[in-house]
Amino acid sequence: MRPYVLLDDQKTGETRYFTQPIDIITAYNYGDLSAAFEKIENYQRSGYYLAGFLSYELGYALEPSLRPLLTTQDKPLIQLGVFKTPPKAPPANSLYRAKPVSVHLEPQWSLSDYLNRYKKVQNYIEAGDVYQINLTFPLLGQTRNSAKTLYASFRRSQPGRYGGIVRLGGDDIISFSPELFFEKHGSNMRMRPMKGTRPRLSNILADKALRAEMQNEPKSKAENLMIVDLLRNDLSRLCAPGSVKVPELFAVETYPTVHQMISEVTGTLKENLSWLEIFKGLFPCGSITGAPKIRAIEIIHELETHNRSAYCGAIGYIAPNGNACFNVAIRTLQLNEGQLRYDVGSGVVLDSDGEDEYQECLLKAEIFKPKSRAVFETFRWEPENGYIRKDQHINRLLKAASQFKIPLTETQIQSCLLDKIPRGSTTQRIRLSLARSGKLEMSSSPLKPLGKVPLRICLSQYCLEPSRQITEHKVEMRDFYDGERSRLQALEKIDEVIFMSHDHIIMEGSFTTVYIEENGQLLTPKLKGILPGILRQDLVNSEKVTETEISLERFLKADKIFIGNSLRGLLPAILISKKRL
């Protein structure tokens, strides 16, 4: 394992990539903390960078009244790498060459599990113990993907300013956090608590109205104000008298699946504060505990029954000059030997609704579900025969519309195809796109030949782990397929690239279905995570092709190879290399 820390600000484009640590500061219990913070001070003053994470449970150790809650830890309370050289840019394309990844995460609390704890929270609020509790629970899953692959695949669907990866041994921490814990420049301190969430709407005008409404919505404002007051109190203990301000209150930021309410608290730090004093005064961030903080943490410990670990802790860096930036580690995956954990939570107040809060929690895991753009079908149109396999294409488009809950009727499709029948004497490529709003758009262009047959194909070095929801239909989310084909076309002058699964089972091409011939029999991969091609279905229905599992070994030994789709037909192909390129 090569340890590194990647910190990624998608808004400014600034990326910090720390590699080759000379030391890794790790603390597992209260007894380790004094030495750990002494090392942090000494390394920083000696001109070193420190980067990594602090776990939520560190808060128990920093507060004397909470230390009895600190049990034996198998995860570090602190894990910070020490780096001699300034951060550099990450390897070219490592953040941007995303391949399709599906992550299925299973909630570890059912609705009834959640409501049982929610009722106890309400009892504590009614009794006056607390005003708000941030109640969280984990979702678990599995993956064969690396931390970098997961981060690259999902960073676009969760564009935040405080994302990144911590890989310093043990769990890999993969964060897509949009929330700043604190940013320190000299003696200036800035915090941006995020509290108040509303799901986005598919209708653009309604979504804008919801955003405006949220800024005046009592529940979101009450949640946010409680945390702002808490952070003002925390910061005031560390700052010069009268310097703590709230320059921004109840702002709303928009993300792909949610609107979030955010405020800003600033202050001027007292002189000569140590890092231990700073973290003791602020950690963990009040936005992920509740108010008042210490009692909220005690109740959370009683109800959640699991350690949060890196989740709700902080990820960031300290520079040699004492400047620093740490996130609140929400929207954060924890990966260990293929086992994934992702925690979600929400702020429960007196007038909350339990079922709504549970749904809000699940909403925060939506970033791992593939989001469809426009659904489309590509028809072949011939001057003599018109639209080829028109009914099959229409049926697949209707099925996709139903799957994604897009309003569409067969009459609409037929009308669009009839109104815009191509004119001319050449075969046309017809593209019919269906937006999520239900709007149909049609375009046409002359069908250009692919290349000389047999077509040149190769095997991709990337394995597919696609979502059935996306691969059952044609959607405009095939950037990875197109990008991989373009990459290999530049290297090897190929016509098509073939993808396999992690188990070395042949799946599909970037725009074609794969076929092989064995002893005079035509075979094609089973429909398992691949697009159900129209040509393929025609050949299967007419018993000209048999569906079967095609291993890489079987593929390499095939008598003949073909690729095809409804637009191009069945075309012979030749594999230019047995190696994955």
C-alpha positions in Angstrom: 0.0 0.0 0.0 1.3 3.4 -0.9 -0.1 5.9 1.6 -1.4 9.2 0.4 -4.0 11.9 1.2 -6.0 13.6 -1.5 -7.9 16.8 -0.8 -10.1 18.0 -3.6 -11.9 21.3 -4.0 -14.2 21.0 -7.0 -15.4 24.6 -6.8 -12.0 26.2 -7.1 -10.3 23.3 -8.9 -7.5 23.2 -6.3 -6.3 19.7 -5.5 -3.8 18.8 -2.8 -2.1 15.4 -3.1 0.2 14.4 -0.2 2.4 11.4 -0.8 5.4 9.7 0.8 4.8 10.5 4.5 7.9 10.4 6.7 5.7 9.5 9.7 2.0 8.6 10.4 0.7 10.0 13.7 -1.8 7.5 15.1 -3.7 7.5 18.4 -6.1 4.8 19.5 -7.0 5.8 23.0 -6.9 8.7 25.5 -3.4 7.7 26.7 -2.0 8.3 23.2 -3.4 11.8 22.7 -0.8 13.9 24.6 2.1 12.4 22.5 0.1 12.6 19.3 -0.7 16.3 19.7 2.9 17.0 20.8 4.0 15.4 17.5 1.5 17.5 15.6 2.9 20.7 17.1 6.5 19.8 16.7 6.2 18.6 13.0 4.2 21.7 12.0 6.7 24.1 13.6 9.5 22.2 12.0 8.1 22.9 8.5 6.1 19.8 7.8 2.6 19.3 6.4 0.2 17.1 8.2 -2.9 15.6 6.5 -5.4 12.9 7.4 -8.4 12.5 9.6 -9.8 12.7 13.1 -12.5 10.3 14.1 -15.8 11.3 15.8 -14.9 9.4 18.9 -11.9 11.7 19.5 -14.5 14.0 20.9 -15.0 11.6 23.8 -11.3 11.7 24.7 -11.1 15.5 24.5 -13.9 16.2 26.9 -13.4 14.9 30.5 -17.1 14.3 31.1 -17.3 12.1 28.0 -14.2 9.9 28.5 -16.2 7.1 30.2 -17.9 6.6 26.8 -14.6 5.9 25.1 -14.3 2.1 24.7 -11.4 0.1 23.3 -10.9 1.3 19.7 -10.0 -0.8 16.7 -10.1 2.3 14.6 -7.7 5.3 15.2 -9.0 8.4 16.9 -6.3 10.4 15.0 -4.5 9.4 11.8 -2.4 12.1 10.3 0.4 11.6 7.8 3.5 13.8 8.1 4.8 15.1 4.7 8.0 16.9 3.9 7.2 18.3 0.5 4.3 20.6 -0.4 1.2 18.9 -1.9 1.3 18.3 -5.7 -1.2 17.6 -8.4 -2.6 14.1 -8.5 -1.7 11.7 -11.4 -3.1 12.8 -14.7 -6.7 11.9 -15.1 -6.9 9.9 -11.9 -9.8 12.1 -10.7 -11.5 12.3 -14.1 -11.4 9.0 -15.8 -14.4 7.5 -14.1 -15.7 4.1 -15.0 -19.3 3.0 -14.3 -19.5 1.7 -10.8 -22.6 0.5 -8.9 -22.6 0.5 -5.2 -25.6 -1.1 -3.4 -25.8 0.0 0.2 -28.2 -1.7 2.6 -29.6 0.4 5.5 -28.8 -1.2 8.9 -31.8 0.4 10.5 -35.3 -0.3 9.1 -38.0 2.4 9.4 -39.2 0.8 12.6 -35.7 0.7 14.0 -35.3 4.3 13.3 -38.7 5.3 14.7 -38.0 3.5 18.0 -34.9 5.7 18.5 -36.6 8.7 17.1 -39.3 8.4 19.8 -36.6 8.3 22.5 -35.0 11.5 21.0 -38.4 13.2 21.2 -38.8 12.2 24.8 -35.4 13.7 25.6 -36.4 16.9 23.8 -39.7 17.1 25.6 -37.9 16.6 28.9 -35.6 19.5 28.2 -32.4 17.6 27.9 -31.7 18.8 24.4 -33.1 21.0 21.6 -31.8 18.8 18.8 -30.1 15.5 18.2 -28.3 14.5 15.0 -29.4 10.8 14.7 -27.4 8.7 12.3 -27.1 5.1 11.1 -24.9 3.1 8.7 -25.5 1.5 5.3 -23.3 -1.4 4.4 -22.2 -2.8 1.0 -19.4 -4.5 -0.9 -17.2 -3.5 -3.8 -14.1 -4.6 -5.7 -13.2 -1.1 -6.5 -10.3 0.9 -5.1 -10.8 4.1 -3.2 -9.6 6.2 -6.2 -12.0 4.4 -8.5 -14.9 5.1 -6.1 -14.0 8.7 -5.7 -13.5 9.3 -9.4 -16.8 7.6 -10.2 -19.0 9.6 -7.7 -17.3 13.0 -7.3 -19.3 14.4 -10.2 -22.6 13.4 -8.7 -21.6 15.1 -5.4 -19.6 18.2 -6.3 -18.3 19.6 -3.0 -15.4 21.7 -1.8 -14.1 19.4 0.8 -13.9 16.0 -0.7 -10.9 13.6 -0.9 -9.3 10.3 0.1 -7.3 9.3 3.2 -5.2 6.2 2.7 -2.8 5.9 5.6 -3.4 2.3 6.7 -6.5 0.5 7.9 -9.7 1.9 6.4 -9.6 4.0 3.3 -11.7 7.1 3.9 -13.5 8.5 0.8 -15.3 11.8 1.4 -17.6 13.9 -0.7 -18.3 16.4 2.0 -19.7 19.8 1.1 -19.3 21.1 4.6 -16.4 23.0 6.1 -15.6 22.4 9.7 -13.0 25.2 10.0 -10.5 27.1 7.9 -7.7 28.8 9.7 -5.6 31.6 8.1 -3.2 33.1 10.5 -5.4 34.0 13.5 -8.6 34.2 11.4 -11.1 31.3 11.9 -14.0 30.5 9.7 -16.7 27.8 10.1 -19.7 27.0 7.8 -22.2 24.8 9.5 -24.7 23.0 7.2 -28.1 22.2 8.7 -31.5 22.0 7.0 -32.1 19.7 4.0 -34.8 19.5 1.3 -34.9 17.1 -1.6 -34.7 18.6 -5.0 -37.7 18.5 -7.5 -37.5 17.4 -11.1 -39.4 20.4 -12.4 -37.0 23.3 -12.8 -39.5 26.1 -11.8 -40.8 24.1 -8.8 -37.3 23.4 -7.7 -36.4 27.1 -7.8 -39.5 27.9 -5.8 -38.6 25.3 -3.2 -35.2 26.8 -2.8 -36.6 30.2 -2.2 -39.2 28.8 0.1 -36.6 27.0 2.1 -34.9 30.3 3.1 -38.1 31.2 4.9 -39.1 27.8 6.1 -39.3 27.7 10.0 -38.0 24.2 10.5 -34.8 24.6 8.4 -34.1 28.0 9.9 -34.7 26.7 13.5 -32.3 23.7 12.9 -29.7 26.0 11.4 -29.9 28.7 14.1 -29.5 26.2 16.9 -26.2 25.0 15.4 -25.0 28.6 14.6 -25.5 29.5 18.2 -23.7 26.4 19.4 -20.7 27.1 17.1 -20.6 30.8 18.2 -20.3 29.6 21.8 -17.6 27.1 20.9 -15.6 29.6 18.9 -16.0 32.4 21.4 -14.0 30.4 24.0 -11.1 30.4 21.6 -11.4 33.9 20.1 -10.7 37.5 21.1 -13.7 39.1 22.9 -16.2 40.6 20.4 -14.5 39.1 17.3 -17.0 36.3 16.7 -19.4 37.3 13.9 -22.1 35.6 11.7 -21.5 37.2 8.2 -23.9 34.8 6.5 -27.1 33.3 7.9 -29.6 30.9 6.2 -27.9 30.8 2.8 -29.0 27.9 0.6 -26.6 25.8 -1.6 -27.9 23.4 -4.2 -26.5 20.0 -4.9 -27.6 17.3 -7.4 -30.1 15.7 -5.1 -30.7 18.2 -2.2 -30.8 21.8 -1.2 -28.8 22.5 2.0 -29.0 25.5 4.3 -25.6 27.0 5.3 -24.5 29.8 7.6 -21.0 31.2 8.3 -19.4 32.0 11.7 -16.0 33.8 11.9 -13.7 34.9 14.7 -10.1 36.0 15.5 -8.2 33.4 17.6 -6.4 34.3 20.8 -2.6 34.2 20.6 -0.5 31.1 21.0 -3.3 28.5 21.0 -2.1 24.9 20.6 -3.7 22.4 18.2 -4.9 20.5 21.2 -6.7 23.6 22.6 -8.3 24.3 19.2 -9.6 20.8 18.7 -10.7 20.5 22.3 -12.7 23.7 21.9 -14.4 22.9 18.6 -14.4 19.1 18.0 -16.6 17.4 17.0 -18.5 20.0 15.0 -21.9 20.8 16.5 -23.7 20.4 13.2 -23.4 16.6 13.6 -24.1 16.3 17.3 -27.0 18.5 18.3 -27.5 21.0 21.1 -26.4 21.4 23.8 -23.4 19.5 22.5 -22.2 17.4 25.5 -25.7 16.1 26.4 -26.4 15.5 22.7 -23.3 13.3 22.4 -24.3 11.3 25.5 -27.7 10.6 24.0 -26.2 9.7 20.6 -23.9 7.2 22.3 -26.9 5.6 24.0 -29.1 5.4 20.9 -26.8 4.7 18.0 -25.0 1.6 19.5 -22.2 1.9 16.9 -19.1 4.0 16.6 -19.2 6.6 13.9 -15.4 6.4 13.3 -14.3 8.7 10.5 -17.9 9.6 9.7 -18.8 13.0 11.4 -15.1 13.4 12.3 -12.9 15.7 10.2 -10.6 15.3 7.2 -8.0 18.0 6.3 -4.5 19.4 6.6 -2.3 21.6 8.6 0.4 23.6 6.8 3.9 24.6 8.1 2.7 28.2 8.6 -0.1 27.1 10.8 -2.9 27.6 8.3 -5.3 24.7 8.2 -8.6 23.4 6.7 -10.8 20.5 7.8 -14.1 19.3 6.6 -17.0 17.8 8.5 -16.7 14.2 7.3 -20.3 13.7 6.2 -21.1 12.1 2.8 -18.2 9.8 3.6 -17.4 6.2 2.7 -15.2 3.9 4.8 -13.6 1.1 2.8 -11.8 -1.9 4.2 -10.9 -5.0 2.1 -14.0 -4.6 -0.1 -16.4 -3.8 2.8 -18.1 -0.5 2.4 -19.8 1.6 5.1 -21.7 4.9 4.5 -23.5 6.7 7.3 -26.4 9.1 7.0 -28.2 11.2 9.5 -30.4 14.2 10.1 -31.2 16.7 12.8 -34.2 15.8 14.9 -36.1 18.7 16.6 -39.4 18.9 18.5 -41.6 19.4 15.4 -39.8 16.9 13.2 -41.7 14.0 11.6 -40.0 10.6 12.1 -40.8 9.1 8.7 -39.7 12.3 6.9 -36.4 12.3 8.8 -35.8 8.6 7.9 -36.5 9.4 4.2 -34.1 12.4 4.5 -31.4 10.1 5.7 -31.9 7.7 2.7 -32.0 10.7 0.4 -28.4 11.4 1.4 -27.3 8.1 0.0 -28.9 8.9 -3.4 -25.5 10.0 -4.7 -24.6 6.4 -5.2 -27.6 5.6 -7.4 -27.0 6.2 -11.1 -28.9 9.2 -12.4 -30.3 9.0 -15.8 -30.1 11.8 -18.3 -32.1 11.7 -21.4 -33.2 8.2 -22.6 -32.7 7.6 -26.3 -33.1 5.2 -29.1 -31.1 5.0 -32.4 -33.1 3.9 -35.4 -31.9 2.9 -38.9 -33.9 4.4 -41.7 -33.7 3.2 -45.3 -35.3 4.9 -48.3 -36.8 1.7 -49.5 -37.9 0.2 -46.1 -38.4 3.2 -43.7 -37.6 2.6 -40.0 -36.0 -0.7 -39.3 -37.3 -2.7 -36.3 -39.4 0.3 -35.4 -41.8 -1.5 -33.0 -38.9 -3.0 -31.0 -37.3 0.4 -30.5 -40.6 2.0 -29.5 -41.3 -0.7 -27.0 -37.8 -0.3 -25.4 -38.3 3.4 -25.2 -41.7 3.0 -23.5 -40.2 0.6 -21.0 -37.4 3.0 -20.2 -39.9 5.8 -19.7 -41.9 3.7 -17.3 -38.7 2.7 -15.4 -37.7 6.3 -14.9 -41.2 7.5 -14.4 -41.1 9.8 -17.5 -44.5 10.6 -19.1 -44.7 9.1 -22.6 -47.2 7.3 -24.9 -46.8 5.3 -28.0 -48.9 7.9 -29.9 -46.3 10.6 -29.0 -43.5 8.5 -30.4 -45.3 7.5 -33.6 -46.3 11.2 -34.2 -42.7 12.4 -33.8 -41.4 9.7 -36.1 -44.1 10.5 -38.7 -43.7 14.3 -38.5 -40.0 14.1 -39.2 -39.6 11.4 -41.7 -36.2 11.8 -43.4 -36.0 12.8 -47.0 -33.4 11.7 -49.4 -31.9 8.6 -51.0 -29.3 7.7 -48.4 -29.6 5.5 -45.3 -30.0 7.6 -42.1 -29.1 7.4 -38.5 -32.1 8.6 -36.5 -31.8 9.5 -32.8 -34.9 9.9 -30.7 -34.2 11.4 -27.3 -36.6 11.5 -24.3 -35.8 14.1 -21.6 -36.9 13.6 -18.0 -39.6 16.2 -18.6 -41.2 14.0 -21.2 -40.0 16.1 -24.2 -39.2 14.2 -27.3 -36.5 15.4 -29.7 -35.5 13.8 -33.0 -32.4 14.3 -35.1 -31.0 12.5 -38.2 -27.7 12.3 -40.1 -26.4 10.1 -43.0 -25.2 6.7 -41.7 -21.4 6.7 -42.3 -19.6 3.3 -42.6 -17.5 2.1 -39.6 -14.5 0.8 -41.4 -13.2 -2.1 -43.3 -14.5 -5.6 -42.3 -13.5 -7.5 -40.3 -13.7 -4.7 -37.8 -10.7 -4.4 -35.4 -11.6 -4.9 -31.8 -9.7 -5.1 -28.5 -10.3 -5.9 -24.8 -10.5 -3.0 -22.3 -8.3 -3.1 -19.2 -11.4 -1.9 -17.2 -14.0 -4.2 -15.9 -17.7 -3.4 -15.8 -19.8 -3.4 -12.6 -22.8 -1.6 -14.1 -26.2 -0.9 -12.6 -29.1 -2.8 -14.1 -31.2 0.3 -14.0 -28.9 2.1 -16.4 -27.8 -0.8 -18.6 -31.3 -2.0 -19.4 -32.0 1.2 -21.3 -30.1 3.6 -23.6 -29.3 6.7 -21.5 -27.0 9.6 -22.2 -24.5 8.5 -19.5 -22.1 6.5 -21.6 -19.2 8.9 -21.3 -17.0 6.1 -19.9 -17.8 3.8 -22.9 -17.1 6.5 -25.4 -14.0 7.7 -23.6 -12.5 4.2 -23.4 -13.2 3.6 -27.1 -11.6 7.0 -28.0 -8.5 6.2 -25.9 -7.9 2.9 -27.6 -8.7 4.2 -31.0 -5.8 6.7 -30.5 -3.5 3.9 -29.4 -4.4 1.0 -31.7 -6.7 2.3 -34.5 -9.5 0.0 -33.4 -13.2 0.1 -34.3 -14.7 -1.2 -31.0 -13.7 -2.1 -27.5 -15.0 -5.1 -25.6 -15.6 -5.1 -21.8 -15.5 -7.9 -19.3 -16.7 -8.4 -15.7 -14.3 -8.9 -12.8 -14.9 -12.6 -13.2 -13.5 -12.5 -16.8 -16.9 -12.9 -18.4 -17.4 -11.2 -21.7 -20.2 -8.5 -21.4 -20.6 -6.0 -24.3 -18.9 -3.5 -26.6 -19.1 0.2 -26.1 -21.9 0.5 -28.7 -22.4 -3.1 -29.9 -23.5 -6.6 -28.7 -20.8 -9.3 -28.8 -21.3 -12.7 -30.6 -19.0 -15.7 -31.1 -19.3 -18.7 -33.4 -18.6 -22.1 -32.0 -18.9 -25.2 -34.2 -21.3 -23.4 -36.5 -23.5 -22.1 -33.6 -23.8 -18.3 -32.9 -23.6 -17.4 -29.2 -24.1 -14.1 -27.3 -23.7 -13.2 -23.6 -26.6 -13.6 -21.2 -28.5 -10.4 -20.3 -26.7 -9.7 -17.1 -25.7 -6.1 -16.7 -25.7 -5.4 -20.4 -27.9 -3.5 -22.8 -30.6 -5.7 -24.4 -29.9 -4.9 -28.0 -32.7 -4.8 -30.5 -30.7 -6.8 -33.1 -29.7 -9.3 -30.4 -33.3 -9.9 -29.4 -34.3 -10.4 -33.0 -31.6 -13.0 -33.4 -32.5 -14.7 -30.1 -36.2 -14.8 -30.9 -35.6 -16.3 -34.3 -33.4 -18.9 -32.7 -30.4 -17.8 -34.8 -28.4 -17.0 -31.6 -28.2 -18.8 -28.2 -27.7 -16.9 -25.0 -24.9 -18.3 -22.8 -22.1 -17.3 -20.5 -19.0 -16.5 -22.5 -15.7 -16.6 -20.5 -12.6 -14.9 -21.7 -11.0 -18.3 -22.4 -14.0 -19.3 -24.6 -14.0 -15.9 -26.3 -10.3 -16.3 -27.3 -10.9 -19.8 -28.7 -14.0 -18.8 -30.7 -14.0 -19.9 -34.4 -15.4 -16.4 -35.4 -16.2 -13.2 -33.6 -19.0 -10.8 -34.6 -20.3 -7.5 -33.2 -23.5 -5.7 -34.0 -26.5 -3.5 -33.3 -29.7 -2.6 -34.9 -28.2 0.3 -36.7 -25.3 -1.5 -38.2 -26.4 -5.1 -38.4 -24.1 -8.1 -37.7 -20.5 -7.5 -38.6 -17.4 -9.8 -38.5 -14.6 -8.7 -36.2 -11.1 -9.7 -35.4 -9.4 -9.4 -32.0 -6.1 -7.5 -32.5 -4.6 -8.7 -29.2 -5.3 -11.2 -26.5 -4.0 -8.8 -23.9 -6.2 -6.2 -22.2 -5.1 -2.8 -23.5 
